[in-house]
């Protein structure tokens, strides 16, 4: 069965790359990666091509590439999602793979309960479910497919037919964190991508993507944060994060790690409780924003923590980080108390009184 891959990546705006190595995604196993390592599949970017670069095994390629198959069957690899999630779409990118790209691909998925033991990615007894049937691929191109699945998966298997190379593999979806272990009063990073946080809009992302703000850990360099271009007129820049759950803010961290000559001069934060609004770049100014933290002076290459400065702890569903006049922020952490039934605003509001 051939699938139509004429799907625009914009269709998956508002989703997260669930298999990205930035959020803990891993490539666990491949039947063969003779020419190019399987781990390249989830690296940043689309992959590069260096004309005269060779290894002892042949042409160096920036992706996963198996040798030419001389026996029946096909190659495949198993990936663990950084966080369990609902898969909405995938991109099987064959960038720079021309005479050596697979003809077809398919994708299987499963849910693995870690409490049941150690997962064996090479086992033929894993309970795989097909979520993308065998579909034709274009060489040297992004191959983007929509996926309809209502299950929160933990692992995927990318099958290629019969062999060849794939530069990058992206899995667009929505994290489904497990909140069952939370106790009343537990404080977590409400903005973290692993908790379902999502960067939904930004005034500018010329040098660094807004999604970097809520990634795990600290950025390894200046390219790992959110950075705007130099502002040449009046105004300021901003980024909006949808919290994984509505919650009451207890502490805020704003990290300018690696930003030295290009950090913002100051920042402030606004919030909104809009659980029924899908806020994006087009409608962000149609909701009511409330000052959460007043303007604060920032330092270069520094982790800033604010607690007493939080004037309005919430509840909030979205936070807008404003920076003036422009520059780079590495990470935004919004530590707070989640409310598992965020639809009941009255109950959420009453929780504020106990802190």
C-alpha positions as CSV (number, residue, x, y, z in Angstrom):
1,X,0.0,0.0,0.0
2,X,1.4,3.4,-1.0
3,X,0.7,6.4,1.1
4,X,0.4,10.0,0.0
5,X,3.3,11.9,1.5
6,X,2.3,15.4,0.3
7,X,1.8,16.6,3.8
8,X,3.3,19.9,4.8
9,X,5.4,20.0,8.0
10,X,3.4,23.0,9.0
11,X,0.5,20.6,9.7
12,X,2.4,19.5,12.8
13,X,2.9,23.0,14.3
14,X,2.2,22.8,18.0
15,X,3.7,19.3,18.3
16,X,7.0,18.0,19.7
17,X,9.6,15.8,18.1
18,X,9.2,12.9,20.5
19,X,12.3,11.1,19.4
20,X,14.7,14.0,19.5
21,X,17.9,13.3,21.4
22,X,17.4,16.7,23.0
23,X,14.5,15.3,25.1
24,X,16.1,11.9,25.7
25,X,15.2,10.0,22.5
26,X,17.5,7.0,21.7
27,X,18.2,4.7,18.8
28,X,18.5,1.3,20.5
29,X,19.1,-1.2,17.7
30,X,19.5,-1.6,14.0
31,X,19.8,-4.7,11.9
32,X,22.7,-3.1,10.0
33,X,24.4,0.3,10.1
34,X,27.6,-0.7,8.1
35,X,28.0,2.6,6.2
36,X,26.5,5.2,8.7
37,X,25.6,4.9,12.4
38,X,22.0,4.6,13.4
39,X,22.4,7.3,16.1
40,X,22.6,10.0,13.3
41,X,18.8,9.5,12.7
42,X,17.8,11.8,15.7
43,X,20.5,14.4,15.5
44,X,19.7,18.1,14.9
45,X,19.4,19.5,11.4
46,X,18.7,17.7,8.1
47,X,22.2,16.2,7.7
48,X,25.1,17.5,5.6
49,X,27.0,16.1,2.6
50,X,30.8,16.3,2.3
51,X,31.9,15.3,-1.2
52,X,35.4,14.0,-0.5
53,X,34.9,12.4,2.9
54,X,35.3,8.7,3.1
55,X,35.8,6.1,5.9
56,X,37.3,2.6,5.9
57,X,33.8,1.3,5.0
58,X,33.1,3.7,2.2
59,X,31.5,7.0,1.6
60,X,30.8,9.0,4.8
61,X,27.1,9.8,5.1
62,X,25.3,11.9,7.6
63,X,22.5,9.5,8.5
64,X,21.7,5.8,9.0
65,X,22.8,3.6,6.1
66,X,22.9,-0.2,5.8
67,X,24.9,-2.2,3.4
68,X,23.4,-3.5,0.1
69,X,21.2,-6.5,1.1
70,X,22.1,-9.8,-0.7
71,X,19.6,-12.0,1.2
72,X,15.8,-11.8,1.5
73,X,14.3,-9.4,4.1
74,X,14.6,-5.7,5.0
75,X,16.5,-3.6,7.4
76,X,15.0,-1.9,10.5
77,X,15.9,0.0,13.6
78,X,14.2,0.5,17.0
79,X,13.9,3.9,18.7
80,X,12.9,4.8,22.2
81,X,10.9,8.0,22.5
82,X,12.2,10.7,24.8
83,X,8.8,10.8,26.5
84,X,5.8,8.7,25.8
85,X,3.4,10.4,23.4
86,X,0.6,10.4,20.8
87,X,2.2,10.3,17.4
88,X,0.6,12.7,14.9
89,X,3.1,12.5,12.0
90,X,6.6,11.5,10.9
91,X,9.3,12.7,8.6
92,X,11.5,10.1,7.0
93,X,14.1,12.4,5.5
94,X,16.4,11.0,2.8
95,X,18.3,14.2,2.4
96,X,21.5,13.6,0.3
97,X,20.6,9.9,-0.1
98,X,20.0,9.6,-3.8
99,X,21.2,6.4,-5.4
100,X,21.2,4.7,-2.0
101,X,17.8,5.6,-0.4
102,X,15.2,3.0,0.5
103,X,12.3,2.5,-1.9
104,X,9.7,2.1,0.8
105,X,9.3,2.5,4.6
106,X,6.8,1.5,7.3
107,X,6.6,2.2,11.0
108,X,5.5,0.0,13.9
109,X,5.0,1.1,17.5
110,X,4.6,-0.5,21.0
111,X,4.1,0.4,24.6
112,X,6.6,-1.0,27.0
113,X,6.2,-1.1,30.8
114,X,9.6,-0.7,32.4
115,X,8.3,-2.3,35.6
116,X,8.1,-5.6,33.7
117,X,11.8,-5.9,33.1
118,X,14.4,-4.9,30.5
119,X,13.4,-4.2,27.0
120,X,15.1,-6.2,24.2
121,X,14.9,-4.2,21.0
122,X,16.1,-7.1,18.9
123,X,13.5,-9.5,20.0
124,X,11.1,-10.9,17.5
125,X,8.5,-11.4,20.3
126,X,7.8,-7.7,20.9
127,X,4.2,-6.7,20.4
128,X,4.5,-4.3,17.6
129,X,1.5,-2.4,16.0
130,X,1.7,-0.9,12.6
131,X,1.0,2.8,12.6
132,X,2.3,3.6,9.1
133,X,1.9,1.0,6.3
134,X,4.5,0.3,3.7
135,X,4.8,3.7,1.9
136,X,6.8,4.9,-1.1
137,X,9.8,7.3,-0.4
138,X,11.3,10.0,-2.4
139,X,15.0,10.1,-2.6
140,X,16.9,13.2,-1.3
141,X,13.7,14.6,0.2
142,X,11.6,15.0,3.3
143,X,8.9,12.3,3.3
144,X,6.2,13.5,5.7
145,X,3.3,11.4,6.6
146,X,0.3,11.9,8.9
147,X,-0.3,9.2,11.5
148,X,-3.7,8.5,13.1
149,X,-3.2,6.8,16.4
150,X,-4.8,7.2,19.8
151,X,-2.3,5.3,21.8
152,X,0.6,6.8,23.8
153,X,3.6,4.9,22.5
154,X,7.0,4.4,24.1
155,X,9.0,2.8,21.2
156,X,8.9,2.9,17.4
157,X,10.4,0.6,14.7
158,X,11.4,2.2,11.4
159,X,11.4,-0.4,8.6
160,X,13.2,0.4,5.3
161,X,12.7,-1.7,2.2
162,X,15.0,-3.4,1.3
163,X,18.0,-1.4,2.5
164,X,19.7,2.0,2.1
165,X,20.0,5.3,4.0
166,X,17.8,7.7,5.9
167,X,19.3,11.0,7.0
168,X,16.9,12.0,9.8
169,X,13.8,10.6,11.4
170,X,11.3,13.0,13.1
171,X,8.3,12.0,15.1
172,X,5.7,14.8,15.5
173,X,3.4,14.3,18.5
174,X,2.2,15.3,21.9
175,X,3.9,14.1,25.1
176,X,1.6,12.3,27.5
177,X,3.4,12.5,30.9
178,X,2.2,10.2,33.7
179,X,0.8,12.3,36.5
180,X,-0.4,9.4,38.6
181,X,2.7,9.5,40.8
182,X,2.3,13.2,41.8
183,X,1.3,14.0,45.3
184,X,-0.6,17.1,46.4
185,X,1.8,20.0,46.7
186,X,4.6,18.5,44.5
187,X,6.5,21.1,42.7
188,X,7.7,20.4,39.1
189,X,8.8,22.4,36.1
190,X,5.4,23.1,34.5
191,X,7.0,24.3,31.3
192,X,9.3,21.3,30.7
193,X,8.7,19.5,27.4
194,X,8.8,16.2,29.3
195,X,5.8,17.4,31.3
196,X,3.9,18.4,28.2
197,X,5.0,22.0,28.0
198,X,5.0,23.6,24.5
199,X,6.5,26.8,23.1
200,X,3.6,28.0,21.0
201,X,4.6,31.4,19.7
202,X,7.5,33.9,19.6
203,X,8.0,37.4,18.1
204,X,11.3,36.3,16.5
205,X,13.5,33.2,16.3
206,X,16.2,34.3,13.9
207,X,19.2,32.8,15.7
208,X,17.6,30.2,18.0
209,X,14.3,28.3,18.1
210,X,11.7,29.0,20.9
211,X,11.4,25.2,21.5
212,X,14.9,25.3,23.0
213,X,13.6,27.3,26.0
214,X,12.0,24.2,27.6
215,X,14.4,21.5,26.6
216,X,16.0,19.3,29.4
217,X,19.3,20.2,30.8
218,X,21.4,23.3,30.1
219,X,22.4,24.2,26.5
220,X,25.8,23.0,25.4
221,X,26.4,26.2,23.4
222,X,24.8,29.5,22.2
223,X,22.9,27.6,19.5
224,X,20.9,25.7,22.0
225,X,18.7,28.5,23.2
226,X,16.1,31.0,21.9
227,X,17.7,34.0,20.3
228,X,16.2,36.9,18.4
229,X,17.9,39.2,15.8
230,X,19.1,42.6,16.8
231,X,16.2,45.0,17.2
232,X,16.7,48.2,15.2
233,X,13.4,49.9,16.2
234,X,11.2,50.3,19.2
235,X,9.5,47.4,21.0
236,X,10.7,44.2,22.6
237,X,10.7,40.4,21.9
238,X,8.7,37.7,23.6
239,X,8.0,34.0,23.6
240,X,4.9,32.1,24.9
241,X,4.9,28.8,26.6
242,X,1.8,26.6,27.1
243,X,2.2,24.8,30.5
244,X,1.9,21.0,30.6
245,X,-0.8,21.6,33.2
246,X,-2.4,24.7,34.7
247,X,-0.6,25.5,37.9
248,X,0.5,27.9,40.6
249,X,4.0,29.3,40.2
250,X,6.5,29.0,43.0
251,X,9.8,29.7,41.4
252,X,11.1,31.0,38.0
253,X,14.5,30.3,36.4
254,X,15.8,32.4,33.5
255,X,19.1,31.1,32.2
256,X,21.3,33.2,29.9
257,X,23.9,30.4,29.7
258,X,26.4,31.1,26.9
259,X,24.8,34.5,26.0
260,X,27.5,37.1,26.8
261,X,27.5,39.9,24.3
262,X,23.9,39.2,23.3
263,X,21.9,38.6,26.4
264,X,18.7,40.8,26.9
265,X,19.1,43.8,29.2
266,X,15.9,43.0,31.1
267,X,12.9,40.7,31.2
268,X,9.4,40.5,32.7
269,X,6.7,37.8,32.6
270,X,2.9,37.8,32.0
271,X,0.4,35.0,32.4
272,X,-3.0,34.0,31.2
273,X,-5.5,31.4,32.3
274,X,-7.0,30.3,29.0
275,X,-7.6,26.6,29.1
276,X,-10.0,26.6,26.1
277,X,-7.9,28.7,23.8
278,X,-5.2,27.3,21.4
279,X,-2.9,30.3,21.6
280,X,-0.6,30.8,18.6
281,X,1.2,33.5,16.7
282,X,-2.1,34.8,15.2
283,X,-4.3,35.1,18.3
284,X,-1.9,35.6,21.2
285,X,-3.0,39.2,21.7
286,X,-6.7,38.3,21.9
287,X,-6.5,36.8,25.4
288,X,-6.1,38.7,28.7
289,X,-2.6,38.8,30.0
290,X,-1.8,39.6,33.6
291,X,1.6,40.7,35.0
292,X,3.2,37.8,36.8
293,X,6.7,39.3,37.4
294,X,7.8,42.9,37.0
295,X,10.8,44.0,35.0
296,X,14.1,42.4,36.1
297,X,17.7,43.3,35.2
298,X,19.5,40.3,33.6
299,X,23.2,39.3,33.6
300,X,25.3,37.6,31.0
301,X,25.8,33.9,31.1
302,X,23.9,33.5,34.4
303,X,21.2,31.5,36.0
304,X,18.6,33.9,37.5
305,X,16.1,32.6,40.1
306,X,13.0,34.5,41.2
307,X,10.6,33.6,44.0
308,X,9.7,36.7,46.0
309,X,9.4,38.6,42.7
310,X,6.4,36.5,41.6
311,X,3.5,39.0,42.2
312,X,0.7,36.8,40.7
313,X,1.4,33.1,41.2
314,X,-1.7,32.0,39.2
315,X,-3.3,29.7,38.2
316,X,-1.9,30.1,34.7
317,X,-2.1,27.9,31.6
318,X,0.3,30.0,29.5
319,X,3.3,32.2,30.3
320,X,4.7,35.0,28.1
321,X,8.4,35.7,28.6
322,X,9.2,39.3,27.5
323,X,12.8,40.4,26.8
324,X,14.0,43.9,26.1
325,X,15.2,45.0,23.7
326,X,16.3,41.6,22.2
327,X,18.8,38.8,22.6
328,X,19.1,35.3,23.8
329,X,17.7,33.2,26.6
330,X,18.9,29.6,27.0
331,X,16.3,28.1,29.3
332,X,13.0,29.1,31.0
333,X,12.0,27.0,34.0
334,X,8.6,27.6,35.6
335,X,8.5,25.6,38.8
336,X,5.0,25.2,40.3
337,X,2.2,23.1,41.6
338,X,0.2,21.3,38.9
339,X,-3.5,20.8,39.2
340,X,-4.6,17.5,37.7
341,X,-8.1,18.9,37.1
342,X,-7.1,22.2,35.6
343,X,-10.6,22.7,34.2
344,X,-11.9,23.5,37.7
345,X,-10.6,27.0,38.2
346,X,-12.3,27.5,41.6
347,X,-10.4,24.6,43.1
348,X,-7.1,25.7,41.6
349,X,-7.6,29.2,43.0
350,X,-8.3,27.9,46.5
351,X,-4.9,26.0,46.5
352,X,-3.1,29.4,46.4
353,X,-4.2,30.1,50.0
354,X,-2.1,27.3,51.4
355,X,1.2,28.7,50.3
